[in-house]
Structure formats: C-alpha cells, structure tokens
Amino acid sequence: MSVAMYQKIKGVDLLIGETLIDIENRIFHPTYAYTINKNYLALQIEKRGLYNPSSYGPQGSIRMWVELVKDTMEGNYPLIQLQGASPEKFEIRVVFWNTIEV
C-alpha cells in the first residue's frame, strides 16, 4: 500500500513524498496475527518518513495507523470522513549575509 502526501500549488498537485507499507508482512507477522485472529488489529501509531524520488532524504513524516479488519466485521466499523486543515498564510523572511559573484 502506498500513502502519498501532495501540496496544491496554483491548482497543481505536487508530490511532497510517499511511504510504502507491506500489508502482507503485517498479516503474516506473528505480532499482528494474534490480534487479526480476534477480528481486528490493535491501533499502533507509527511515524513514517515521506520520500520523494527527486530527493535523497525524507521530505517530512506522517503519524498514522493501519487497521486490518476481516471482511465479516467491516460493518462494525463505520467509515470516517477526513477533512483537511484550513489554509493558513505565512510570511518567510530571508537574510543573505554574504554573496559571491552575484
């Protein structure tokens, strides 16, 4: 599963970064198997780096959890509509102390 974060700039969605989650590994890992057999996976919040192919390091991080629910139990967990934060304006000030060959 891939989780990607985008930023909208002048009507264009630009990729900030993404993280990949191996769902199969979670299903078959002994730690997760016990709770899955009880029809749900206990919430474990994790911090994951957001990586962009054009950069060498992470471009931020996301705190999230993944719930694995058996299909026979899906009706017991209603979907939640996520809403984005309202936009905020920021002012950035930059000071150049030294320049060379400008």
CYANA upper distance limits for C-alpha pairs under 8 A (distance plus 0.5 A):
  1 MET  CA     20 LEU  CA      6.26
  1 MET  CA     21 ILE  CA      5.61
  1 MET  CA     22 ASP  CA      6.90
  1 MET  CA     23 ILE  CA      7.21
  2 SER  CA     18 GLU  CA      7.23
  2 SER  CA     19 THR  CA      6.33
  2 SER  CA     20 LEU  CA      5.08
  2 SER  CA     21 ILE  CA      6.75
  3 VAL  CA     18 GLU  CA      5.96
  3 VAL  CA     19 THR  CA      5.93
  3 VAL  CA     20 LEU  CA      6.98
  3 VAL  CA     21 ILE  CA      8.43
  4 ALA  CA     15 LEU  CA      7.81
  4 ALA  CA     16 ILE  CA      8.12
  4 ALA  CA     17 GLY  CA      6.34
  4 ALA  CA     18 GLU  CA      4.53
  4 ALA  CA     19 THR  CA      7.02
  4 ALA  CA     50 LEU  CA      8.11
  5 MET  CA     15 LEU  CA      6.69
  5 MET  CA     16 ILE  CA      6.05
  5 MET  CA     17 GLY  CA      6.16
  5 MET  CA     18 GLU  CA      6.65
  5 MET  CA     50 LEU  CA      8.30
  6 TYR  CA     13 ASP  CA      6.32
  6 TYR  CA     14 LEU  CA      5.81
  6 TYR  CA     15 LEU  CA      4.99
  6 TYR  CA     16 ILE  CA      5.73
  6 TYR  CA     17 GLY  CA      7.78
  7 GLN  CA     13 ASP  CA      6.01
  7 GLN  CA     14 LEU  CA      5.71
  7 GLN  CA     15 LEU  CA      6.98
  7 GLN  CA     16 ILE  CA      7.02
  8 LYS  CA     12 VAL  CA      5.81
  8 LYS  CA     13 ASP  CA      4.90
  8 LYS  CA     14 LEU  CA      6.64
  9 ILE  CA     13 ASP  CA      6.93
  9 ILE  CA     14 LEU  CA      7.61
 15 LEU  CA     52 ASN  CA      7.69
 16 ILE  CA     50 LEU  CA      7.84
 16 ILE  CA     51 TYR  CA      8.12
 16 ILE  CA     52 ASN  CA      6.92
 16 ILE  CA     59 GLN  CA      7.01
 16 ILE  CA     60 GLY  CA      8.49
 17 GLY  CA     50 LEU  CA      4.91
 17 GLY  CA     51 TYR  CA      4.91
 17 GLY  CA     52 ASN  CA      4.93
 17 GLY  CA     58 PRO  CA      8.01
 17 GLY  CA     59 GLN  CA      6.60
 17 GLY  CA     60 GLY  CA      7.99
 18 GLU  CA     49 GLY  CA      8.20
 18 GLU  CA     50 LEU  CA      5.10
 18 GLU  CA     51 TYR  CA      5.64
 18 GLU  CA     52 ASN  CA      6.97
 19 THR  CA     48 ARG  CA      7.34
 19 THR  CA     49 GLY  CA      6.93
 19 THR  CA     50 LEU  CA      5.81
 19 THR  CA     51 TYR  CA      6.86
 22 ASP  CA     26 ARG  CA      7.26
 23 ILE  CA     27 ILE  CA      6.85
 24 GLU  CA     28 PHE  CA      6.85
 25 ASN  CA     29 HIS  CA      6.30
 26 ARG  CA     32 TYR  CA      6.51
 26 ARG  CA     33 ALA  CA      8.25
 27 ILE  CA     32 TYR  CA      6.87
 27 ILE  CA     33 ALA  CA      6.58
 27 ILE  CA     36 ILE  CA      8.03
 28 PHE  CA     32 TYR  CA      7.76
 28 PHE  CA     33 ALA  CA      6.61
 29 HIS  CA     33 ALA  CA      6.50
 30 PRO  CA     34 TYR  CA      7.24
 31 THR  CA     35 THR  CA      8.31
 32 TYR  CA     36 ILE  CA      6.71
 32 TYR  CA     41 LEU  CA      7.21
 33 ALA  CA     37 ASN  CA      6.62
 34 TYR  CA     38 LYS  CA      7.29
 35 THR  CA     39 ASN  CA      7.33
 35 THR  CA     40 TYR  CA      6.33
 35 THR  CA     41 LEU  CA      5.61
 35 THR  CA     42 ALA  CA      7.06
 36 ILE  CA     40 TYR  CA      5.36
 36 ILE  CA     41 LEU  CA      5.68
 36 ILE  CA     68 LEU  CA      7.60
 36 ILE  CA     69 VAL  CA      7.77
 36 ILE  CA     70 LYS  CA      8.20
 39 ASN  CA     69 VAL  CA      6.60
 39 ASN  CA     70 LYS  CA      6.29
 39 ASN  CA     73 MET  CA      7.40
 40 TYR  CA     67 GLU  CA      7.67
 40 TYR  CA     68 LEU  CA      6.51
 40 TYR  CA     69 VAL  CA      5.49
 40 TYR  CA     70 LYS  CA      7.49
 41 LEU  CA     67 GLU  CA      6.17
 41 LEU  CA     68 LEU  CA      5.98
 41 LEU  CA     69 VAL  CA      7.36
 42 ALA  CA     67 GLU  CA      7.85
 43 LEU  CA     65 TRP  CA      6.71
 43 LEU  CA     66 VAL  CA      7.63
 43 LEU  CA     67 GLU  CA      7.17
 44 GLN  CA     65 TRP  CA      6.28
 44 GLN  CA     66 VAL  CA      8.16
 45 ILE  CA     63 ARG  CA      7.00
 45 ILE  CA     64 MET  CA      5.88
 45 ILE  CA     65 TRP  CA      5.30
 46 GLU  CA     63 ARG  CA      6.05
 46 GLU  CA     64 MET  CA      6.06
 46 GLU  CA     65 TRP  CA      6.65
 47 LYS  CA     61 SER  CA      7.04
 47 LYS  CA     62 ILE  CA      6.11
 47 LYS  CA     63 ARG  CA      4.91
 47 LYS  CA     64 MET  CA      7.02
 48 ARG  CA     61 SER  CA      5.95
 48 ARG  CA     62 ILE  CA      5.93
 48 ARG  CA     63 ARG  CA      6.97
 48 ARG  CA     64 MET  CA      8.27
 49 GLY  CA     58 PRO  CA      6.08
 49 GLY  CA     59 GLN  CA      7.85
 49 GLY  CA     60 GLY  CA      6.50
 49 GLY  CA     61 SER  CA      4.79
 49 GLY  CA     62 ILE  CA      7.00
 50 LEU  CA     58 PRO  CA      5.75
 50 LEU  CA     59 GLN  CA      6.01
 50 LEU  CA     60 GLY  CA      5.83
 50 LEU  CA     61 SER  CA      5.69
 50 LEU  CA     62 ILE  CA      7.55
 51 TYR  CA     55 SER  CA      7.81
 51 TYR  CA     57 GLY  CA      7.16
 51 TYR  CA     58 PRO  CA      5.15
 51 TYR  CA     59 GLN  CA      6.27
 51 TYR  CA     60 GLY  CA      8.20
 52 ASN  CA     56 TYR  CA      8.34
 52 ASN  CA     57 GLY  CA      8.47
 52 ASN  CA     58 PRO  CA      7.59
 52 ASN  CA     59 GLN  CA      7.29
 55 SER  CA     59 GLN  CA      8.26
 69 VAL  CA     73 MET  CA      6.95
 69 VAL  CA     74 GLU  CA      6.76
 70 LYS  CA     74 GLU  CA      6.98
 73 MET  CA     77 TYR  CA      8.01
 74 GLU  CA     78 PRO  CA      8.33
